Amino acid sequence: METPSQLQFSHIGLYVTDLPRMARFYKGALRFTQTDAGDLGAVQLVFLSRDPNEHHQLVLATGRPADMAFNVVNQISFRVPDLAALRGFHDRLLAEGASDMHPVTHGNAVSLYCRDPEGNRLELFMDTPWYCDQPLREPIDLARPDAEILAQAEAIARRYPKFMPRAQWQAEVARRMQEDQRG
């Protein structure tokens, strides 16, 4: 029987039109470290990571058509530990040219959505101690004190019929995953 640890997400690759600009953005705004760079045939690659155990978590590759009408990347999401970190990244993202900034709550998380210089949607989020039905998205004000933001997120989450503590939800999902692994 497979266990969840036998398949773990490792990294994502994005085609880009302006490799130096995109590398600067991810290194400056999100504090990624460049671990390698080079050419693979005609494709230029930049490898970025925030984890010394991962050679790369994000790879940027040349080759994205400049006239691409639709971006197939829905979003790239990053977890942060708390609201202070979320606010810090908010300020850096703005300074590095992120656009379309939207702080929201999903009840089960407080998130900040924005777009990188080539229009890829990013989400930075902090988990809350609750679960509630998804999808859910309501605006929040990151300038408010932590206690007010968390109280707002909880009040929103409690309006939904499946509201429960995150630990209870995690236990239920773990049980369902074990059933799925059995086939």
C-alpha positions as CSV (number, residue, x, y, z in Angstrom):
1,M,0.0,0.0,0.0
2,E,1.3,3.5,-0.9
3,T,1.7,6.0,1.9
4,P,1.2,9.8,1.5
5,S,5.0,10.3,1.9
6,Q,5.7,8.2,-1.2
7,L,4.5,11.1,-3.4
8,Q,5.4,14.6,-2.4
9,F,5.2,17.8,-4.3
10,S,8.7,19.2,-5.0
11,H,8.8,22.1,-7.4
12,I,7.2,23.9,-10.3
13,G,8.6,25.3,-13.5
14,L,7.4,28.5,-15.3
15,Y,8.0,29.6,-18.8
16,V,8.9,33.3,-18.8
17,T,9.5,35.9,-21.4
18,D,12.0,38.1,-19.4
19,L,14.2,35.7,-17.4
20,P,16.4,38.3,-15.7
21,R,13.4,40.4,-14.6
22,M,11.5,37.4,-13.3
23,A,14.6,36.1,-11.4
24,R,15.1,39.5,-9.8
25,F,11.4,39.6,-8.8
26,Y,11.4,36.2,-7.1
27,K,14.7,36.8,-5.4
28,G,13.8,40.3,-4.2
29,A,10.1,40.0,-3.4
30,L,10.0,36.4,-2.0
31,R,13.6,36.0,-1.0
32,F,14.4,33.0,-3.1
33,T,18.0,32.1,-3.5
34,Q,19.4,31.2,-6.9
35,T,20.9,27.8,-6.7
36,D,21.9,27.3,-10.3
37,A,21.5,28.7,-13.8
38,G,22.4,27.6,-17.3
39,D,21.4,26.6,-20.7
40,L,19.7,23.4,-21.8
41,G,19.9,23.6,-25.5
42,A,18.1,26.8,-26.5
43,V,16.3,27.1,-23.2
44,Q,17.9,29.3,-20.4
45,L,17.1,28.2,-16.9
46,V,17.3,29.8,-13.4
47,F,16.8,27.5,-10.4
48,L,15.5,29.1,-7.2
49,S,14.9,27.7,-3.7
50,R,14.1,28.8,-0.1
51,D,14.9,25.4,1.4
52,P,18.5,24.1,1.6
53,N,17.1,20.5,1.3
54,E,15.6,21.3,-2.2
55,H,17.9,22.2,-5.1
56,H,15.0,24.1,-6.5
57,Q,11.4,24.8,-5.6
58,L,10.9,27.1,-8.6
59,V,12.6,26.9,-12.0
60,L,12.2,29.7,-14.5
61,A,12.7,28.8,-18.2
62,T,12.8,31.0,-21.3
63,G,10.3,30.2,-24.0
64,R,7.0,31.7,-23.0
65,P,5.5,33.3,-26.1
66,A,5.2,37.1,-25.6
67,D,1.7,37.1,-27.2
68,M,0.2,34.3,-25.2
69,A,-3.5,35.2,-24.8
70,F,-4.1,33.0,-21.7
71,N,-2.0,32.1,-18.7
72,V,-2.5,28.5,-17.8
73,V,-1.1,29.0,-14.3
74,N,-4.1,29.5,-12.0
75,Q,-1.9,30.4,-9.0
76,I,1.3,29.6,-7.1
77,S,0.8,29.5,-3.4
78,F,3.2,30.0,-0.5
79,R,2.5,29.4,3.2
80,V,3.8,31.9,5.8
81,P,3.8,31.4,9.6
82,D,1.8,34.5,10.7
83,L,0.3,37.8,9.8
84,A,3.5,39.7,10.5
85,A,5.2,37.7,7.8
86,L,2.2,38.2,5.4
87,R,2.5,42.0,6.0
88,G,6.2,41.9,5.4
89,F,5.9,40.1,2.1
90,H,3.0,42.5,1.1
91,D,5.4,45.4,1.4
92,R,8.2,43.7,-0.5
93,L,5.9,42.5,-3.2
94,L,4.7,46.1,-3.8
95,A,8.3,47.4,-3.8
96,E,9.3,44.8,-6.4
97,G,6.4,45.6,-8.8
98,A,3.7,43.1,-7.9
99,S,0.3,44.2,-9.1
100,D,-3.4,43.4,-8.5
101,M,-2.9,43.1,-4.7
102,H,-5.9,41.6,-2.8
103,P,-5.8,40.6,0.9
104,V,-8.6,38.2,1.7
105,T,-9.8,35.5,4.1
106,H,-11.0,32.1,3.1
107,G,-12.0,31.4,6.7
108,N,-9.4,28.6,6.9
109,A,-6.7,31.0,5.8
110,V,-5.8,34.6,5.5
111,S,-4.3,35.2,2.1
112,L,-2.7,37.9,-0.1
113,Y,-3.1,37.6,-3.8
114,C,-1.1,39.5,-6.4
115,R,0.5,39.1,-9.8
116,D,4.2,38.8,-10.6
117,P,5.6,40.9,-13.5
118,E,4.4,38.5,-16.2
119,G,0.9,38.1,-14.7
120,N,1.2,34.8,-12.9
121,R,-1.1,34.9,-9.8
122,L,0.6,34.4,-6.5
123,E,-1.0,33.6,-3.2
124,L,0.8,34.0,0.1
125,F,-1.3,32.6,3.0
126,M,-1.4,31.9,6.7
127,D,-3.5,29.0,8.0
128,T,-6.1,29.7,10.6
129,P,-7.1,27.1,13.2
130,W,-10.4,26.4,11.5
131,Y,-11.9,24.6,8.5
132,C,-15.0,25.7,6.6
133,D,-16.6,25.0,3.3
134,Q,-14.6,26.1,0.2
135,P,-14.5,28.1,-2.0
136,L,-14.8,31.2,0.1
137,R,-13.2,34.5,-0.4
138,E,-13.9,37.8,1.4
139,P,-11.7,40.9,1.6
140,I,-9.8,41.8,4.7
141,D,-7.7,44.8,5.8
142,L,-4.1,43.8,6.6
143,A,-3.7,47.2,8.4
144,R,-6.0,46.0,11.2
145,P,-4.6,44.3,14.3
146,D,-4.0,40.6,14.2
147,A,-6.7,39.8,16.8
148,E,-9.3,41.7,14.7
149,I,-8.3,39.9,11.4
150,L,-8.4,36.5,13.1
151,A,-11.8,37.3,14.7
152,Q,-13.2,38.3,11.3
153,A,-11.8,35.1,9.7
154,E,-13.4,33.0,12.4
155,A,-16.7,34.8,12.2
156,I,-16.8,34.2,8.5
157,A,-15.8,30.6,8.8
158,R,-18.5,29.9,11.5
159,R,-21.2,31.0,9.0
160,Y,-20.7,27.8,7.0
161,P,-22.3,24.5,7.9
162,K,-19.0,22.4,7.8
163,F,-17.2,24.7,10.3
164,M,-14.9,22.7,12.6
165,P,-11.4,22.9,14.1
166,R,-8.6,22.4,11.6
167,A,-7.3,19.3,13.6
168,Q,-10.7,17.6,13.3
169,W,-10.8,18.3,9.5
170,Q,-7.2,17.0,9.1
171,A,-8.1,13.8,10.9
172,E,-11.1,13.3,8.7
173,V,-9.1,13.9,5.5
174,A,-6.3,11.6,6.7
175,R,-8.9,8.8,7.1
176,R,-10.3,9.5,3.6
177,M,-6.8,9.4,2.1
178,Q,-6.1,6.1,3.7
179,E,-9.3,4.7,2.2
180,D,-8.3,6.1,-1.2
181,Q,-4.9,4.5,-0.9
182,R,-6.6,1.1,-0.4
183,G,-8.3,1.6,-3.6
